[in-house]
Structures are given as structure tokens and as C-alpha cells.
Amino acid sequence: MPNIKQAKKRARQAEGSRQLNKHHRSKMRTSIKKVQAAIEENNKDAANAAFKDACPVIDSMVNKGILHKNNAARKKQRLNGHIKAL
């Protein structure tokens, strides 16, 4: 446990950031799972719609610094490849 006032504040800020990052990451994973569920059902229209909703969520993770840009590009590329294979 921190003893210095500044360290206590940084601990509070770190916890807030962790909770926010956790929320955003969960939102991204949920949107990806929606695309994957539509792909498993072989529903190309639903998969495309879910993919269009998921792309901005994934891109916003990059802008927030939660996800690396190459990681986001890889996620989108793989999802798009699965959709095209339908």
C-alpha cells in the first residue's frame, strides 16, 4: 500500500483506468463474438452487418491505446476472411 500522497493518487487513477480498459475490452470481445456467431450460422448478411458494427469498436481500441494497430488489423482481416469464405 502506498504511503505517499502522490502514490495513493496514482493507485486510484490506475484502478480507474483498469476498470475503463476492462469495460472497453469486453465491449470489443462481445462485438467480435457476434460476428463469429453469425459466421458459425452461415448467415453472410448477419455476419457482414455484425462486422460493420465491430470494425469501429476495434478501431476505437487502437485510438484509446488498449490495442496495437497491427493487432486490430489482424483481427479485422481474419474476421473478414471468414466472412468471404462463406
Protein Blocks (a to p, Z undefined) as FASTA:
>chain_A
ZZbfklmmmmmmmmmmmmmmmmmmmmmmmmmmmmmmmmmnopaklmmmmmmmmmmmmmmm
mmnopacfklmmmmmmmmmmmmmmZZ
